[in-house]
Amino acid sequence: MIRTGSLTAHLDAGTPKPVLSDRADATEQTLDRHYDQASKREQMLRREDFIAEDL
């Protein structure tokens, strides 16, 4: 339960999945399937922080 809470908190805080994946020794697909509890809208808002607006 500690691992689940920690990974979920990091995802909610905006830690990029590739970084968290390396740190947790879990694939990004595993993070999506088991630890990312964000709604589709919340996931979209996270991505906005990392994508340049002038694309």
PyMOL Python script that loads the backbone (N, CA, C, O; Angstrom):
from pymol import cmd

cmd.read_pdbstr("""\
ATOM      1  N   MET A   1       0.810  -1.186   0.000  1.00  0.00           N
ATOM      2  CA  MET A   1       0.000   0.000   0.000  1.00  0.00           C
ATOM      3  C   MET A   1       0.864   1.265   0.000  1.00  0.00           C
ATOM      4  O   MET A   1       0.467   2.286  -0.561  1.00  0.00           O
ATOM      5  N   ILE A   2       2.028   1.201   0.619  1.00  0.00           N
ATOM      6  CA  ILE A   2       2.913   2.366   0.630  1.00  0.00           C
ATOM      7  C   ILE A   2       3.397   2.663  -0.784  1.00  0.00           C
ATOM      8  O   ILE A   2       3.437   3.820  -1.202  1.00  0.00           O
ATOM      9  N   ARG A   3       3.760   1.628  -1.512  1.00  0.00           N
ATOM     10  CA  ARG A   3       4.229   1.814  -2.898  1.00  0.00           C
ATOM     11  C   ARG A   3       3.119   2.421  -3.751  1.00  0.00           C
ATOM     12  O   ARG A   3       3.363   3.364  -4.503  1.00  0.00           O
ATOM     13  N   THR A   4       1.920   1.899  -3.642  1.00  0.00           N
ATOM     14  CA  THR A   4       0.791   2.413  -4.418  1.00  0.00           C
ATOM     15  C   THR A   4       0.547   3.882  -4.104  1.00  0.00           C
ATOM     16  O   THR A   4       0.393   4.696  -5.014  1.00  0.00           O
ATOM     17  N   GLY A   5       0.510   4.218  -2.843  1.00  0.00           N
ATOM     18  CA  GLY A   5       0.277   5.603  -2.442  1.00  0.00           C
ATOM     19  C   GLY A   5       1.378   6.530  -2.911  1.00  0.00           C
ATOM     20  O   GLY A   5       1.111   7.646  -3.356  1.00  0.00           O
ATOM     21  N   SER A   6       2.603   6.076  -2.813  1.00  0.00           N
ATOM     22  CA  SER A   6       3.737   6.894  -3.229  1.00  0.00           C
ATOM     23  C   SER A   6       3.730   7.147  -4.736  1.00  0.00           C
ATOM     24  O   SER A   6       3.906   8.281  -5.181  1.00  0.00           O
ATOM     25  N   LEU A   7       3.527   6.095  -5.511  1.00  0.00           N
ATOM     26  CA  LEU A   7       3.524   6.253  -6.967  1.00  0.00           C
ATOM     27  C   LEU A   7       2.348   7.106  -7.428  1.00  0.00           C
ATOM     28  O   LEU A   7       2.499   7.941  -8.320  1.00  0.00           O
ATOM     29  N   THR A   8       1.186   6.902  -6.830  1.00  0.00           N
ATOM     30  CA  THR A   8       0.020   7.706  -7.173  1.00  0.00           C
ATOM     31  C   THR A   8       0.263   9.170  -6.827  1.00  0.00           C
ATOM     32  O   THR A   8      -0.083  10.054  -7.611  1.00  0.00           O
ATOM     33  N   ALA A   9       0.854   9.437  -5.663  1.00  0.00           N
ATOM     34  CA  ALA A   9       1.135  10.819  -5.260  1.00  0.00           C
ATOM     35  C   ALA A   9       2.122  11.482  -6.212  1.00  0.00           C
ATOM     36  O   ALA A   9       1.961  12.654  -6.552  1.00  0.00           O
ATOM     37  N   HIS A  10       3.136  10.749  -6.641  1.00  0.00           N
ATOM     38  CA  HIS A  10       4.100  11.301  -7.594  1.00  0.00           C
ATOM     39  C   HIS A  10       3.442  11.614  -8.934  1.00  0.00           C
ATOM     40  O   HIS A  10       3.719  12.648  -9.542  1.00  0.00           O
ATOM     41  N   LEU A  11       2.576  10.722  -9.388  1.00  0.00           N
ATOM     42  CA  LEU A  11       1.863  10.976 -10.645  1.00  0.00           C
ATOM     43  C   LEU A  11       0.962  12.200 -10.510  1.00  0.00           C
ATOM     44  O   LEU A  11       0.910  13.037 -11.411  1.00  0.00           O
ATOM     45  N   ASP A  12       0.256  12.305  -9.389  1.00  0.00           N
ATOM     46  CA  ASP A  12      -0.628  13.453  -9.150  1.00  0.00           C
ATOM     47  C   ASP A  12       0.160  14.759  -9.068  1.00  0.00           C
ATOM     48  O   ASP A  12      -0.339  15.820  -9.445  1.00  0.00           O
ATOM     49  N   ALA A  13       1.397  14.674  -8.571  1.00  0.00           N
ATOM     50  CA  ALA A  13       2.229  15.867  -8.440  1.00  0.00           C
ATOM     51  C   ALA A  13       2.868  16.279  -9.771  1.00  0.00           C
ATOM     52  O   ALA A  13       3.485  17.340  -9.866  1.00  0.00           O
ATOM     53  N   GLY A  14       2.715  15.437 -10.793  1.00  0.00           N
ATOM     54  CA  GLY A  14       3.226  15.808 -12.110  1.00  0.00           C
ATOM     55  C   GLY A  14       4.581  15.225 -12.465  1.00  0.00           C
ATOM     56  O   GLY A  14       5.190  15.650 -13.447  1.00  0.00           O
ATOM     57  N   THR A  15       5.065  14.275 -11.700  1.00  0.00           N
ATOM     58  CA  THR A  15       6.331  13.634 -12.053  1.00  0.00           C
ATOM     59  C   THR A  15       6.169  12.928 -13.396  1.00  0.00           C
ATOM     60  O   THR A  15       5.242  12.135 -13.564  1.00  0.00           O
ATOM     61  N   PRO A  16       7.048  13.199 -14.348  1.00  0.00           N
ATOM     62  CA  PRO A  16       6.928  12.553 -15.666  1.00  0.00           C
ATOM     63  C   PRO A  16       7.006  11.027 -15.541  1.00  0.00           C
ATOM     64  O   PRO A  16       7.805  10.493 -14.771  1.00  0.00           O
ATOM     65  N   LYS A  17       6.170  10.348 -16.305  1.00  0.00           N
ATOM     66  CA  LYS A  17       6.121   8.883 -16.225  1.00  0.00           C
ATOM     67  C   LYS A  17       7.452   8.213 -16.552  1.00  0.00           C
ATOM     68  O   LYS A  17       7.790   7.224 -15.902  1.00  0.00           O
ATOM     69  N   PRO A  18       8.229   8.700 -17.530  1.00  0.00           N
ATOM     70  CA  PRO A  18       9.521   8.042 -17.771  1.00  0.00           C
ATOM     71  C   PRO A  18      10.454   8.105 -16.548  1.00  0.00           C
ATOM     72  O   PRO A  18      11.184   7.154 -16.267  1.00  0.00           O
ATOM     73  N   VAL A  19      10.421   9.209 -15.843  1.00  0.00           N
ATOM     74  CA  VAL A  19      11.262   9.360 -14.648  1.00  0.00           C
ATOM     75  C   VAL A  19      10.782   8.413 -13.552  1.00  0.00           C
ATOM     76  O   VAL A  19      11.578   7.702 -12.939  1.00  0.00           O
ATOM     77  N   LEU A  20       9.488   8.413 -13.316  1.00  0.00           N
ATOM     78  CA  LEU A  20       8.921   7.563 -12.278  1.00  0.00           C
ATOM     79  C   LEU A  20       9.073   6.090 -12.625  1.00  0.00           C
ATOM     80  O   LEU A  20       9.305   5.257 -11.749  1.00  0.00           O
ATOM     81  N   SER A  21       8.941   5.777 -13.900  1.00  0.00           N
ATOM     82  CA  SER A  21       9.096   4.400 -14.354  1.00  0.00           C
ATOM     83  C   SER A  21      10.492   3.868 -14.033  1.00  0.00           C
ATOM     84  O   SER A  21      10.636   2.748 -13.544  1.00  0.00           O
ATOM     85  N   ASP A  22      11.515   4.672 -14.308  1.00  0.00           N
ATOM     86  CA  ASP A  22      12.887   4.259 -13.993  1.00  0.00           C
ATOM     87  C   ASP A  22      13.083   4.107 -12.494  1.00  0.00           C
ATOM     88  O   ASP A  22      13.686   3.137 -12.035  1.00  0.00           O
ATOM     89  N   ARG A  23      12.581   5.054 -11.745  1.00  0.00           N
ATOM     90  CA  ARG A  23      12.772   5.053 -10.287  1.00  0.00           C
ATOM     91  C   ARG A  23      12.054   3.880  -9.622  1.00  0.00           C
ATOM     92  O   ARG A  23      12.574   3.282  -8.680  1.00  0.00           O
ATOM     93  N   ALA A  24      10.857   3.554 -10.114  1.00  0.00           N
ATOM     94  CA  ALA A  24      10.047   2.509  -9.487  1.00  0.00           C
ATOM     95  C   ALA A  24      10.280   1.130 -10.091  1.00  0.00           C
ATOM     96  O   ALA A  24       9.729   0.138  -9.614  1.00  0.00           O
ATOM     97  N   ASP A  25      11.102   1.069 -11.149  1.00  0.00           N
ATOM     98  CA  ASP A  25      11.350  -0.185 -11.848  1.00  0.00           C
ATOM     99  C   ASP A  25      10.028  -0.813 -12.306  1.00  0.00           C
ATOM    100  O   ASP A  25       9.760  -1.991 -12.070  1.00  0.00           O
ATOM    101  N   ALA A  26       9.216   0.017 -12.969  1.00  0.00           N
ATOM    102  CA  ALA A  26       7.934  -0.421 -13.505  1.00  0.00           C
ATOM    103  C   ALA A  26       7.756   0.236 -14.874  1.00  0.00           C
ATOM    104  O   ALA A  26       8.195   1.365 -15.090  1.00  0.00           O
ATOM    105  N   THR A  27       7.123  -0.467 -15.774  1.00  0.00           N
ATOM    106  CA  THR A  27       6.912   0.119 -17.097  1.00  0.00           C
ATOM    107  C   THR A  27       5.861   1.225 -17.004  1.00  0.00           C
ATOM    108  O   THR A  27       5.082   1.288 -16.053  1.00  0.00           O
ATOM    109  N   GLU A  28       5.861   2.083 -18.005  1.00  0.00           N
ATOM    110  CA  GLU A  28       4.854   3.142 -18.042  1.00  0.00           C
ATOM    111  C   GLU A  28       3.451   2.547 -18.166  1.00  0.00           C
ATOM    112  O   GLU A  28       2.489   3.103 -17.637  1.00  0.00           O
ATOM    113  N   GLN A  29       3.339   1.431 -18.858  1.00  0.00           N
ATOM    114  CA  GLN A  29       2.047   0.763 -18.981  1.00  0.00           C
ATOM    115  C   GLN A  29       1.567   0.265 -17.621  1.00  0.00           C
ATOM    116  O   GLN A  29       0.375   0.337 -17.323  1.00  0.00           O
ATOM    117  N   THR A  30       2.474  -0.234 -16.800  1.00  0.00           N
ATOM    118  CA  THR A  30       2.119  -0.683 -15.460  1.00  0.00           C
ATOM    119  C   THR A  30       1.676   0.495 -14.603  1.00  0.00           C
ATOM    120  O   THR A  30       0.719   0.390 -13.835  1.00  0.00           O
ATOM    121  N   LEU A  31       2.374   1.611 -14.739  1.00  0.00           N
ATOM    122  CA  LEU A  31       1.964   2.810 -14.003  1.00  0.00           C
ATOM    123  C   LEU A  31       0.560   3.219 -14.404  1.00  0.00           C
ATOM    124  O   LEU A  31      -0.262   3.537 -13.545  1.00  0.00           O
ATOM    125  N   ASP A  32       0.270   3.214 -15.707  1.00  0.00           N
ATOM    126  CA  ASP A  32      -1.058   3.586 -16.193  1.00  0.00           C
ATOM    127  C   ASP A  32      -2.127   2.633 -15.667  1.00  0.00           C
ATOM    128  O   ASP A  32      -3.193   3.062 -15.227  1.00  0.00           O
ATOM    129  N   ARG A  33      -1.840   1.378 -15.717  1.00  0.00           N
ATOM    130  CA  ARG A  33      -2.840   0.367 -15.381  1.00  0.00           C
ATOM    131  C   ARG A  33      -3.128   0.291 -13.882  1.00  0.00           C
ATOM    132  O   ARG A  33      -4.280   0.116 -13.485  1.00  0.00           O
ATOM    133  N   HIS A  34      -2.096   0.419 -13.046  1.00  0.00           N
ATOM    134  CA  HIS A  34      -2.280   0.132 -11.629  1.00  0.00           C
ATOM    135  C   HIS A  34      -2.167   1.327 -10.685  1.00  0.00           C
ATOM    136  O   HIS A  34      -2.681   1.276  -9.568  1.00  0.00           O
ATOM    137  N   TYR A  35      -1.507   2.393 -11.113  1.00  0.00           N
ATOM    138  CA  TYR A  35      -1.213   3.467 -10.169  1.00  0.00           C
ATOM    139  C   TYR A  35      -1.803   4.823 -10.537  1.00  0.00           C
ATOM    140  O   TYR A  35      -1.974   5.672  -9.661  1.00  0.00           O
ATOM    141  N   ASP A  36      -2.114   5.044 -11.798  1.00  0.00           N
ATOM    142  CA  ASP A  36      -2.601   6.355 -12.210  1.00  0.00           C
ATOM    143  C   ASP A  36      -4.113   6.417 -12.059  1.00  0.00           C
ATOM    144  O   ASP A  36      -4.846   5.842 -12.863  1.00  0.00           O
ATOM    145  N   GLN A  37      -4.581   7.116 -11.026  1.00  0.00           N
ATOM    146  CA  GLN A  37      -6.004   7.198 -10.728  1.00  0.00           C
ATOM    147  C   GLN A  37      -6.647   8.471 -11.284  1.00  0.00           C
ATOM    148  O   GLN A  37      -7.814   8.748 -11.009  1.00  0.00           O
ATOM    149  N   ALA A  38      -5.897   9.231 -12.054  1.00  0.00           N
ATOM    150  CA  ALA A  38      -6.407  10.492 -12.581  1.00  0.00           C
ATOM    151  C   ALA A  38      -7.447  10.242 -13.670  1.00  0.00           C
ATOM    152  O   ALA A  38      -7.386   9.259 -14.408  1.00  0.00           O
ATOM    153  N   SER A  39      -8.401  11.168 -13.741  1.00  0.00           N
ATOM    154  CA  SER A  39      -9.390  11.103 -14.817  1.00  0.00           C
ATOM    155  C   SER A  39      -8.706  11.500 -16.127  1.00  0.00           C
ATOM    156  O   SER A  39      -7.571  11.977 -16.122  1.00  0.00           O
ATOM    157  N   LYS A  40      -9.395  11.302 -17.230  1.00  0.00           N
ATOM    158  CA  LYS A  40      -8.833  11.681 -18.534  1.00  0.00           C
ATOM    159  C   LYS A  40      -8.539  13.183 -18.570  1.00  0.00           C
ATOM    160  O   LYS A  40      -7.529  13.610 -19.130  1.00  0.00           O
ATOM    161  N   ARG A  41      -9.422  13.976 -17.974  1.00  0.00           N
ATOM    162  CA  ARG A  41      -9.218  15.428 -17.940  1.00  0.00           C
ATOM    163  C   ARG A  41      -7.985  15.785 -17.108  1.00  0.00           C
ATOM    164  O   ARG A  41      -7.199  16.644 -17.510  1.00  0.00           O
ATOM    165  N   GLU A  42      -7.808  15.146 -15.969  1.00  0.00           N
ATOM    166  CA  GLU A  42      -6.633  15.405 -15.135  1.00  0.00           C
ATOM    167  C   GLU A  42      -5.354  15.018 -15.867  1.00  0.00           C
ATOM    168  O   GLU A  42      -4.343  15.713 -15.759  1.00  0.00           O
ATOM    169  N   GLN A  43      -5.390  13.923 -16.604  1.00  0.00           N
ATOM    170  CA  GLN A  43      -4.224  13.513 -17.384  1.00  0.00           C
ATOM    171  C   GLN A  43      -3.911  14.549 -18.455  1.00  0.00           C
ATOM    172  O   GLN A  43      -2.744  14.848 -18.708  1.00  0.00           O
ATOM    173  N   MET A  44      -4.945  15.098 -19.084  1.00  0.00           N
ATOM    174  CA  MET A  44      -4.756  16.118 -20.106  1.00  0.00           C
ATOM    175  C   MET A  44      -4.100  17.358 -19.497  1.00  0.00           C
ATOM    176  O   MET A  44      -3.183  17.930 -20.085  1.00  0.00           O
ATOM    177  N   LEU A  45      -4.567  17.767 -18.332  1.00  0.00           N
ATOM    178  CA  LEU A  45      -4.003  18.954 -17.691  1.00  0.00           C
ATOM    179  C   LEU A  45      -2.537  18.743 -17.310  1.00  0.00           C
ATOM    180  O   LEU A  45      -1.742  19.681 -17.379  1.00  0.00           O
ATOM    181  N   ARG A  46      -2.176  17.540 -16.914  1.00  0.00           N
ATOM    182  CA  ARG A  46      -0.773  17.231 -16.618  1.00  0.00           C
ATOM    183  C   ARG A  46       0.089  17.409 -17.865  1.00  0.00           C
ATOM    184  O   ARG A  46       1.169  17.995 -17.804  1.00  0.00           O
ATOM    185  N   ARG A  47      -0.398  16.897 -19.000  1.00  0.00           N
ATOM    186  CA  ARG A  47       0.381  16.963 -20.235  1.00  0.00           C
ATOM    187  C   ARG A  47       0.599  18.398 -20.675  1.00  0.00           C
ATOM    188  O   ARG A  47       1.641  18.715 -21.248  1.00  0.00           O
ATOM    189  N   GLU A  48      -0.363  19.268 -20.419  1.00  0.00           N
ATOM    190  CA  GLU A  48      -0.235  20.663 -20.819  1.00  0.00           C
ATOM    191  C   GLU A  48       1.004  21.312 -20.210  1.00  0.00           C
ATOM    192  O   GLU A  48       1.587  22.212 -20.815  1.00  0.00           O
ATOM    193  N   ASP A  49       1.409  20.876 -19.035  1.00  0.00           N
ATOM    194  CA  ASP A  49       2.580  21.446 -18.372  1.00  0.00           C
ATOM    195  C   ASP A  49       3.880  21.117 -19.112  1.00  0.00           C
ATOM    196  O   ASP A  49       4.877  21.819 -18.941  1.00  0.00           O
ATOM    197  N   PHE A  50       3.884  20.068 -19.924  1.00  0.00           N
ATOM    198  CA  PHE A  50       5.111  19.617 -20.557  1.00  0.00           C
ATOM    199  C   PHE A  50       5.141  19.850 -22.064  1.00  0.00           C
ATOM    200  O   PHE A  50       6.150  19.573 -22.712  1.00  0.00           O
ATOM    201  N   ILE A  51       4.050  20.355 -22.624  1.00  0.00           N
ATOM    202  CA  ILE A  51       3.987  20.566 -24.064  1.00  0.00           C
ATOM    203  C   ILE A  51       3.984  22.067 -24.328  1.00  0.00           C
ATOM    204  O   ILE A  51       3.207  22.819 -23.739  1.00  0.00           O
ATOM    205  N   ALA A  52       4.863  22.480 -25.216  1.00  0.00           N
ATOM    206  CA  ALA A  52       4.959  23.896 -25.548  1.00  0.00           C
ATOM    207  C   ALA A  52       3.671  24.360 -26.216  1.00  0.00           C
ATOM    208  O   ALA A  52       3.073  23.636 -27.012  1.00  0.00           O
ATOM    209  N   GLU A  53       3.254  25.574 -25.881  1.00  0.00           N
ATOM    210  CA  GLU A  53       2.008  26.093 -26.421  1.00  0.00           C
ATOM    211  C   GLU A  53       2.138  26.528 -27.870  1.00  0.00           C
ATOM    212  O   GLU A  53       1.123  26.664 -28.554  1.00  0.00           O
ATOM    213  N   ASP A  54       3.344  26.750 -28.360  1.00  0.00           N
ATOM    214  CA  ASP A  54       3.522  27.227 -29.724  1.00  0.00           C
ATOM    215  C   ASP A  54       3.667  26.122 -30.755  1.00  0.00           C
ATOM    216  O   ASP A  54       4.125  26.381 -31.868  1.00  0.00           O
ATOM    217  N   LEU A  55       3.295  24.918 -30.419  1.00  0.00           N
ATOM    218  CA  LEU A  55       3.391  23.816 -31.380  1.00  0.00           C
ATOM    219  C   LEU A  55       2.345  23.909 -32.436  1.00  0.00           C
ATOM    220  O   LEU A  55       2.286  23.058 -33.323  1.00  0.00           O
TER     221      LEU A  55
END
""", "prot")
cmd.dss("prot")
cmd.show_as("cartoon", "prot")
cmd.util.cbc("prot")
cmd.orient("prot")
